[in-house]
């Protein structure tokens, strides 16, 4: 059987492979027929060399050309929507409808088009012109970007089609996509859409390149290579920290999205007012995609009361009654089983689940609810914050408000944190105290809303303090801010007008976008597309 080719410099080429691999259908456990290469450093080296040359062209390319590529890419994906979502379903067991076809594919094309709009509009560069001192600065492309895609979003976060690629390209950087080995066929189809868009838009062929799989050492070497401008990674904490260590030694920026438990605090008034509604919301959020969202609610906090006991019993019943959906891989099943075991060893009690589901086909784990007292959490907080990536949720029941606050003070950084309170205001005094504890440790603070929905809004922050990400100041969702991960701040001091980038001259394009502050011209507030797509 022939091995699929990799995408290098605008064409499909044979890989200098050390071996091959196949994807597996998580719903059946069956291996999918196509063979894909495990690339060696020779493939990385070719891609890097081509990417540097493409980057030089992109730095002077008209923004309309880059935007045209992103728009054409979105069009091409939509033209092959049924084929692409069918491939993704076979490789991930995520349902075609509504998840892939009605939610994730539109999210993918929306963020590509938002990136195109931001590239054309240009205010993401945040240009500043001090005409008196003749000093000017703006954000500009950082250079070749390496994107490591995750396992759980085969379209919207795929290295070859997701938000990181869209942001990096819109900022004027070529991208080397390292696809995830769990969905290589899907990645191949998406890359074919990209190639057609590159050709139609006249972009350099190496603007977008893709390899499927790498050995660990080659991945570490890739993020540290002098030719790389920056890298991004979405995945496990262990893998992310290894990549970060390699990039840090080389002085290369790398943006990580790793682990997050997304704590939710249910205040007493909320449970008394609408416990039944909250049970359904919690179960729907926690079991969506078998809990394999990075924003899945994995820690639920409440104060001991009859209502809290009824909530725990009700959630246990729902989790036990719902049929578990397949996890993304056999490895994910084993990791979830091991992680739940560690939580139990640390003091959590099993209310339901906590074992594989052999009666189900594919890689299924029984929907799991664990419970731990506030006192136990205080004693073993580090061990009880180990991420169990999948359909497992832990309820923490504190003795009183003081103990609840003490548990929250021990939380690690998270992407999100949520507080549910009653509508009549009885929880308001407690809310202020809880919010002041959650706000510094979460990227996004929610009220009365589950965290799994991540809107494609310019105001969205999909990031947070360590260990949810490697840096709390950046977001992976929300264009144009997401583009700043892949930008360098360039300053020009006393440079002659004709030598300046057009946007930094005394009469820059689009003068209506500027405002004057104390004699210094500053580029105005970004006017980007407000199109939104909900839910991860």
C-alpha positions as CSV (number, residue, x, y, z in Angstrom):
1,X,0.0,0.0,0.0
2,X,1.3,3.4,-0.9
3,X,2.0,6.0,1.7
4,X,0.3,9.4,1.4
5,X,2.4,12.4,0.5
6,X,3.2,15.5,2.6
7,X,2.5,19.1,1.5
8,X,5.8,20.9,0.8
9,X,6.2,24.2,-1.1
10,X,2.8,24.0,-2.8
11,X,2.9,20.4,-4.0
12,X,2.4,16.9,-2.7
13,X,5.8,15.2,-2.2
14,X,7.1,11.9,-0.9
15,X,8.1,12.1,2.7
16,X,11.6,11.1,4.0
17,X,9.7,8.9,6.4
18,X,10.9,6.7,9.2
19,X,7.7,4.7,9.2
20,X,4.0,5.0,8.7
21,X,0.8,4.9,10.7
22,X,-3.0,4.6,10.2
23,X,-5.9,6.2,11.9
24,X,-8.4,4.2,13.9
25,X,-12.2,4.6,14.0
26,X,-13.0,5.2,17.7
27,X,-16.6,4.1,17.3
28,X,-15.6,0.6,16.2
29,X,-11.9,0.2,17.0
30,X,-11.3,-0.7,13.4
31,X,-8.2,0.6,11.6
32,X,-8.7,2.9,8.6
33,X,-7.0,1.7,5.5
34,X,-4.9,4.7,4.3
35,X,-1.2,4.9,5.4
36,X,0.4,8.1,6.4
37,X,4.2,8.9,6.9
38,X,6.0,9.6,10.1
39,X,8.3,12.4,8.9
40,X,12.0,12.7,9.8
41,X,14.0,15.8,10.3
42,X,14.7,15.9,6.5
43,X,11.0,16.8,5.9
44,X,11.1,19.5,8.6
45,X,14.3,21.0,7.1
46,X,12.7,21.2,3.6
47,X,9.6,22.8,5.0
48,X,11.6,25.3,7.0
49,X,13.8,26.4,4.1
50,X,10.7,26.8,1.9
51,X,8.9,28.7,4.6
52,X,11.7,31.3,5.0
53,X,11.5,32.0,1.3
54,X,7.7,32.3,1.4
55,X,8.0,34.6,4.4
56,X,10.1,37.0,2.5
57,X,7.5,37.2,-0.2
58,X,4.6,37.6,2.2
59,X,6.2,40.5,4.0
60,X,5.7,42.6,0.8
61,X,2.6,40.9,-0.5
62,X,-0.6,43.0,-0.8
63,X,-2.9,42.3,2.1
64,X,-5.7,41.7,-0.4
65,X,-3.8,38.7,-1.7
66,X,-3.5,37.2,1.8
67,X,-7.1,37.9,2.5
68,X,-8.1,36.5,-0.8
69,X,-6.4,33.2,0.1
70,X,-8.2,33.0,3.4
71,X,-11.6,33.7,1.8
72,X,-11.0,31.2,-1.0
73,X,-9.9,28.6,1.5
74,X,-13.2,29.0,3.4
75,X,-15.1,28.7,0.1
76,X,-13.2,25.5,-0.8
77,X,-13.9,23.9,2.6
78,X,-17.6,24.6,2.3
79,X,-17.7,23.2,-1.2
80,X,-16.4,19.9,0.2
81,X,-18.3,20.1,3.5
82,X,-20.0,16.7,3.3
83,X,-16.9,14.8,2.3
84,X,-14.7,16.5,5.0
85,X,-17.2,16.0,7.8
86,X,-17.6,12.3,6.8
87,X,-13.9,11.8,7.0
88,X,-13.7,13.5,10.3
89,X,-16.6,11.4,11.7
90,X,-14.8,8.2,10.7
91,X,-11.5,9.3,12.3
92,X,-13.0,10.9,15.5
93,X,-16.5,9.4,16.0
94,X,-17.8,12.9,16.5
95,X,-21.2,13.1,14.9
96,X,-21.6,14.6,11.5
97,X,-24.8,16.4,12.6
98,X,-25.0,18.6,14.3
99,X,-21.4,18.7,15.7
100,X,-19.3,18.6,12.6
101,X,-21.5,19.9,9.7
102,X,-23.6,22.4,11.5
103,X,-21.2,23.7,14.2
104,X,-17.5,23.0,13.7
105,X,-17.2,23.4,10.0
106,X,-19.0,26.8,10.0
107,X,-16.8,27.8,12.9
108,X,-13.8,26.9,10.8
109,X,-14.9,29.0,7.8
110,X,-16.1,31.9,9.9
111,X,-12.7,32.3,11.5
112,X,-10.9,32.1,8.2
113,X,-13.2,34.9,6.9
114,X,-12.7,37.0,10.1
115,X,-9.0,36.7,9.6
116,X,-9.4,37.8,6.0
117,X,-11.3,40.9,7.1
118,X,-8.7,41.7,9.8
119,X,-5.9,41.4,7.3
120,X,-7.6,43.8,4.9
121,X,-8.6,46.3,7.6
122,X,-5.1,46.4,9.1
123,X,-5.7,48.0,12.5
124,X,-4.5,44.8,14.2
125,X,-1.0,46.2,13.7
126,X,-1.7,48.9,16.3
127,X,0.4,51.5,14.5
128,X,1.7,54.6,16.4
129,X,3.2,57.6,14.6
130,X,5.0,60.3,16.6
131,X,5.6,62.8,13.8
132,X,7.5,65.3,16.1
133,X,10.1,62.8,17.2
134,X,9.9,60.9,13.9
135,X,9.4,57.6,15.7
136,X,6.9,55.1,14.4
137,X,6.0,51.5,15.4
138,X,3.6,48.7,14.6
139,X,3.2,45.0,14.8
140,X,4.5,43.1,11.8
141,X,4.9,39.4,10.8
142,X,7.2,37.4,13.1
143,X,8.3,34.8,10.6
144,X,7.5,31.1,9.9
145,X,5.0,29.7,12.3
146,X,4.7,26.1,13.4
147,X,1.2,24.9,14.5
148,X,0.7,21.7,16.4
149,X,-3.0,20.8,16.2
150,X,-5.0,19.0,18.9
151,X,-6.9,15.7,18.7
152,X,-10.4,17.0,19.7
153,X,-11.2,19.5,17.0
154,X,-10.5,18.0,13.5
155,X,-11.6,21.1,11.7
156,X,-11.8,24.3,13.8
157,X,-8.5,23.8,15.6
158,X,-6.8,21.6,13.0
159,X,-3.2,22.8,12.4
160,X,-4.0,23.0,8.7
161,X,-7.4,24.9,8.9
162,X,-7.9,26.2,12.4
163,X,-7.7,29.5,14.2
164,X,-4.0,29.4,14.7
165,X,-3.3,29.0,11.0
166,X,-5.9,31.7,10.2
167,X,-4.3,34.2,12.7
168,X,-0.8,33.5,11.6
169,X,-1.5,33.8,7.9
170,X,-3.6,37.0,8.4
171,X,-0.6,38.5,10.2
172,X,1.6,37.8,7.1
173,X,3.4,34.6,8.2
174,X,3.8,31.3,6.4
175,X,2.6,28.2,8.4
176,X,4.0,24.8,8.8
177,X,1.1,22.6,10.0
178,X,1.9,19.6,12.1
179,X,-1.4,17.7,11.8
180,X,-2.6,15.4,14.6
181,X,-2.2,11.7,13.8
182,X,-5.7,10.8,15.0
183,X,-7.3,12.5,11.9
184,X,-4.8,12.5,9.0
185,X,-7.4,11.8,6.3
186,X,-9.4,14.9,7.3
187,X,-6.2,16.9,7.4
188,X,-5.3,15.8,3.9
189,X,-8.7,16.9,2.5
190,X,-8.4,20.3,4.2
191,X,-4.9,20.7,2.9
192,X,-6.1,20.0,-0.6
193,X,-8.6,22.9,-0.2
194,X,-5.7,25.1,0.9
195,X,-3.6,24.2,-2.1
196,X,-6.4,25.2,-4.5
197,X,-6.8,28.5,-2.6
198,X,-3.0,29.2,-2.8
199,X,-3.0,28.6,-6.5
200,X,-6.1,30.8,-7.1
201,X,-4.8,33.7,-5.0
202,X,-1.3,33.7,-6.3
203,X,0.2,33.2,-2.8
204,X,3.7,31.6,-2.5
205,X,3.3,27.8,-2.5
206,X,5.1,27.4,0.8
207,X,2.7,29.8,2.6
208,X,1.0,26.7,3.9
209,X,2.8,23.3,4.3
210,X,1.8,20.2,6.2
211,X,3.4,17.1,7.7
212,X,1.3,14.5,9.5
213,X,3.5,13.1,12.3
214,X,6.9,13.4,13.8
215,X,9.1,11.7,16.4
216,X,9.3,13.5,19.7
217,X,12.8,14.7,19.3
218,X,12.2,16.1,15.9
219,X,9.2,18.1,17.3
220,X,11.4,19.6,20.0
221,X,14.0,20.4,17.4
222,X,11.4,22.0,15.2
223,X,10.2,24.6,17.7
224,X,13.7,25.5,18.6
225,X,15.0,26.0,15.0
226,X,16.5,29.4,14.2
227,X,14.3,29.7,11.2
228,X,11.1,29.6,13.2
229,X,9.4,32.8,14.2
230,X,6.9,31.3,16.7
231,X,5.0,28.1,17.4
232,X,1.6,27.2,18.9
233,X,0.5,24.0,20.5
234,X,-2.8,22.6,21.8
235,X,-2.7,19.4,23.7
236,X,-1.6,17.8,26.9
237,X,0.4,19.6,29.6
238,X,3.2,17.1,29.5
239,X,3.8,17.5,25.8
240,X,3.3,21.2,25.9
241,X,5.9,21.7,28.6
242,X,8.5,19.7,26.8
243,X,8.0,21.8,23.7
244,X,8.1,25.0,25.8
245,X,11.4,24.0,27.4
246,X,13.0,23.4,24.0
247,X,11.6,26.7,22.6
248,X,12.6,28.7,25.7
249,X,16.2,27.5,25.5
250,X,16.3,28.8,21.9
251,X,14.5,32.0,22.8
252,X,11.6,31.2,20.5
253,X,8.0,32.2,21.4
254,X,5.6,29.3,21.8
255,X,1.9,29.6,22.7
256,X,0.5,26.7,24.6
257,X,-3.1,25.6,25.4
258,X,-2.8,22.7,27.8
259,X,-5.0,21.6,30.7
260,X,-8.0,23.3,32.4
261,X,-10.6,22.1,34.9
262,X,-12.9,25.1,34.4
263,X,-14.3,25.3,38.0
264,X,-18.0,26.1,38.5
265,X,-19.4,27.4,41.8
266,X,-23.1,26.8,42.5
267,X,-24.1,29.3,45.2
268,X,-26.9,28.1,47.5
269,X,-29.6,30.4,46.1
270,X,-29.1,29.2,42.6
271,X,-29.5,25.5,43.7
272,X,-32.6,26.3,45.6
273,X,-34.1,28.3,42.8
274,X,-33.5,26.2,39.7
275,X,-31.7,22.9,40.6
276,X,-33.4,20.9,37.9
277,X,-32.4,23.3,35.1
278,X,-28.8,23.4,36.4
279,X,-28.6,19.6,36.4
280,X,-29.5,19.5,32.7
281,X,-27.1,22.3,31.8
282,X,-24.2,20.7,33.8
283,X,-24.7,17.3,32.2
284,X,-25.1,18.6,28.7
285,X,-21.9,20.6,29.1
286,X,-19.9,18.0,30.9
287,X,-20.8,15.2,28.5
288,X,-20.7,17.1,25.2
289,X,-18.2,15.3,23.0
290,X,-17.6,12.9,25.9
291,X,-16.2,15.7,27.9
292,X,-13.3,16.2,25.4
293,X,-13.5,20.0,25.3
294,X,-10.8,22.0,26.9
295,X,-13.6,24.1,28.4
296,X,-15.5,21.1,29.9
297,X,-16.6,21.6,33.5
298,X,-14.5,19.2,35.5
299,X,-14.7,20.7,39.0
300,X,-18.1,21.7,40.6
301,X,-18.1,23.5,43.9
302,X,-21.0,24.0,46.3
303,X,-21.7,24.4,50.0
304,X,-23.1,21.5,52.0
305,X,-26.9,21.6,52.2
306,X,-30.0,19.5,51.3
307,X,-30.0,21.2,47.9
308,X,-26.4,20.3,47.3
309,X,-27.1,16.7,48.2
310,X,-30.0,16.6,45.8
311,X,-27.9,18.1,43.1
312,X,-25.1,15.5,43.5
313,X,-27.8,12.7,43.5
314,X,-29.5,14.2,40.4
315,X,-26.2,14.6,38.4
316,X,-25.2,11.1,39.3
317,X,-28.5,9.8,38.0
318,X,-28.2,11.6,34.7
319,X,-24.6,10.5,34.2
320,X,-25.5,6.9,34.9
321,X,-28.5,6.9,32.6
322,X,-26.9,8.5,29.6
323,X,-25.1,6.2,27.2
324,X,-21.4,7.0,27.0
325,X,-20.1,8.2,23.6
326,X,-16.8,7.0,22.2
327,X,-13.6,8.8,23.2
328,X,-11.2,9.9,20.5
329,X,-8.7,7.1,20.9
330,X,-7.8,4.0,22.7
331,X,-4.9,6.0,24.3
332,X,-7.4,8.5,25.5
333,X,-9.5,5.8,27.1
334,X,-6.5,4.4,29.0
335,X,-5.4,7.9,30.1
336,X,-8.9,8.7,31.4
337,X,-9.1,5.5,33.3
338,X,-5.6,6.1,34.9
339,X,-6.5,9.8,35.7
340,X,-9.7,8.8,37.4
341,X,-7.8,6.2,39.4
342,X,-5.4,8.9,40.6
343,X,-8.3,11.1,41.8
344,X,-9.8,8.2,43.7
345,X,-6.4,7.5,45.3
346,X,-6.3,11.2,46.3
347,X,-9.6,10.9,48.2
348,X,-12.4,11.2,45.7
349,X,-15.4,8.9,46.1
350,X,-17.0,7.3,43.1
351,X,-20.7,8.1,42.7
352,X,-21.1,6.5,39.3
353,X,-18.9,5.2,36.5
354,X,-15.1,5.1,36.9
355,X,-14.5,2.2,34.6
356,X,-14.4,1.3,30.9
357,X,-17.7,0.4,29.2
358,X,-17.0,-3.0,27.5
359,X,-20.7,-3.3,26.7
360,X,-20.4,-0.3,24.3
361,X,-18.6,-0.5,20.9
362,X,-15.4,1.4,20.5
363,X,-13.4,3.3,23.0
364,X,-16.1,4.1,25.6
365,X,-15.8,5.0,29.3
366,X,-18.7,5.1,31.7
367,X,-19.9,8.6,32.5
368,X,-18.3,9.3,35.8
369,X,-19.2,11.5,38.8
370,X,-16.8,11.8,41.7
371,X,-17.3,13.5,45.0
372,X,-14.8,14.9,47.5
373,X,-15.3,17.0,50.7
374,X,-13.9,20.4,51.0
375,X,-11.6,19.2,53.8
376,X,-10.1,16.5,51.6
377,X,-9.7,18.9,48.7
378,X,-7.7,21.3,51.0
379,X,-5.5,18.4,52.1
380,X,-4.8,17.0,48.6
381,X,-5.6,19.9,46.3
382,X,-2.7,19.3,43.9
383,X,-3.5,15.6,43.3
384,X,-7.3,16.4,43.0
385,X,-6.6,18.9,40.2
386,X,-5.1,16.3,37.9
387,X,-7.0,16.6,34.6
388,X,-9.2,13.7,33.7
389,X,-9.8,14.5,30.0
390,X,-13.1,13.0,29.2
391,X,-16.6,12.3,30.6
392,X,-15.6,12.6,34.3
393,X,-16.6,15.4,36.7
394,X,-15.8,15.9,40.4
395,X,-18.1,17.6,42.9
396,X,-16.4,19.4,45.8
397,X,-18.8,19.9,48.8
398,X,-17.5,22.5,51.2
399,X,-18.7,22.7,54.8
400,X,-19.4,26.4,54.7
401,X,-18.6,29.6,52.7
402,X,-15.2,29.9,54.5
403,X,-14.2,26.4,53.5
404,X,-15.4,27.0,49.9
405,X,-13.3,30.1,49.6
406,X,-10.3,28.2,51.1
407,X,-10.6,25.6,48.3
408,X,-10.8,28.2,45.6
409,X,-7.6,29.8,46.8
410,X,-5.8,26.6,46.0
411,X,-6.9,26.3,42.4
412,X,-4.4,26.4,39.5
413,X,-4.9,28.6,36.5
414,X,-7.8,27.8,34.2
415,X,-9.3,28.8,30.9
416,X,-12.7,29.5,32.5
417,X,-14.4,29.9,35.8
418,X,-18.2,30.3,36.4
419,X,-20.5,31.3,39.2
420,X,-24.2,30.4,39.3
421,X,-26.3,32.6,41.6
422,X,-30.0,33.2,42.2
423,X,-32.0,35.8,40.2
424,X,-33.3,37.5,43.3
425,X,-30.0,38.7,44.8
426,X,-29.7,36.5,47.9
427,X,-26.3,35.2,46.6
428,X,-24.9,38.7,45.8
429,X,-22.8,39.1,49.0
430,X,-21.2,35.7,48.5
431,X,-20.8,36.4,44.7
432,X,-18.4,39.3,45.3
433,X,-16.2,37.2,47.5
434,X,-16.1,34.2,45.2
435,X,-15.6,36.4,42.0
436,X,-12.6,38.1,43.6
437,X,-11.0,34.7,44.1
438,X,-11.8,33.3,40.7
439,X,-11.0,36.4,38.6
440,X,-7.1,36.2,38.9
441,X,-7.0,32.5,38.0
442,X,-9.2,32.3,35.0
443,X,-9.0,33.8,31.5
444,X,-12.8,34.0,31.1
445,X,-15.2,34.6,34.0
446,X,-18.8,33.5,33.3
447,X,-22.1,34.1,35.2
448,X,-25.0,31.6,35.0
449,X,-23.6,30.1,31.8
450,X,-21.7,26.9,31.1
451,X,-18.1,27.4,29.7
452,X,-18.2,25.1,26.7
453,X,-19.4,27.7,24.2
454,X,-16.5,29.8,22.8
455,X,-17.9,32.5,20.5
456,X,-15.8,33.9,17.7
457,X,-16.1,37.4,19.0
458,X,-13.3,40.0,18.9
459,X,-13.9,40.3,22.7
460,X,-13.4,36.6,23.4
461,X,-10.4,35.4,25.5
462,X,-9.6,31.8,25.1
463,X,-6.5,31.6,27.3
464,X,-5.6,31.9,31.0
465,X,-2.9,31.6,33.6
466,X,-0.6,28.6,33.8
467,X,-1.2,25.6,33.5
468,X,-4.1,26.3,31.2
469,X,-1.7,28.1,28.9
470,X,1.9,29.1,28.8
471,X,1.1,32.9,29.0
472,X,-2.0,34.6,30.3
473,X,-1.7,37.7,28.0
474,X,-2.7,36.0,24.8
475,X,-5.8,34.3,23.3
476,X,-6.2,31.6,20.8
477,X,-9.7,32.8,19.8
478,X,-10.9,36.3,19.1
479,X,-9.5,37.9,16.0
480,X,-7.7,40.3,15.7
481,X,-6.1,39.9,19.2
482,X,-5.3,36.2,18.4
483,X,-3.0,37.5,15.6
484,X,-0.7,39.2,18.1
485,X,0.8,35.9,19.1
486,X,2.4,35.7,15.7
487,X,3.6,39.3,15.4
488,X,6.8,41.2,16.3
489,X,6.8,44.9,17.3
490,X,8.8,46.9,14.8
491,X,10.0,50.4,15.5
492,X,11.4,52.9,13.0
493,X,13.4,55.8,14.4
494,X,14.2,58.7,12.0
495,X,13.7,56.6,8.9
496,X,13.0,58.5,5.7
497,X,9.4,58.6,4.5
498,X,9.9,56.5,1.3
499,X,11.7,53.8,3.3
500,X,8.8,53.3,5.8
501,X,6.1,50.7,5.5
502,X,3.1,52.5,3.9
503,X,1.0,52.3,7.0
504,X,3.6,54.3,9.0
505,X,4.1,57.2,6.6
506,X,2.8,60.7,7.4
507,X,-0.1,60.1,5.1
508,X,-0.9,56.4,5.6
509,X,-3.6,54.5,3.8
510,X,-7.1,54.7,5.4
511,X,-6.5,58.0,7.4
512,X,-10.0,57.8,8.8
513,X,-8.8,54.9,11.1
514,X,-6.4,57.2,13.0
515,X,-6.9,59.5,16.0
516,X,-4.5,62.0,17.6
517,X,-3.4,61.8,21.2
518,X,-1.1,64.5,22.5
519,X,0.4,65.0,19.1
520,X,0.9,61.3,18.4
521,X,-1.1,59.5,15.8
522,X,-2.6,56.2,17.0
523,X,-4.4,53.7,14.9
524,X,-8.0,53.4,15.9
525,X,-10.2,50.7,17.3
526,X,-10.3,47.6,15.1
527,X,-13.4,47.4,12.9
528,X,-13.5,43.6,12.2
529,X,-16.2,41.3,11.2
530,X,-18.7,40.6,14.0
531,X,-19.7,37.2,12.6
532,X,-19.9,34.7,15.4
533,X,-19.9,31.0,15.6
534,X,-20.7,29.4,19.0
535,X,-19.4,26.4,20.8
536,X,-16.1,24.5,20.6
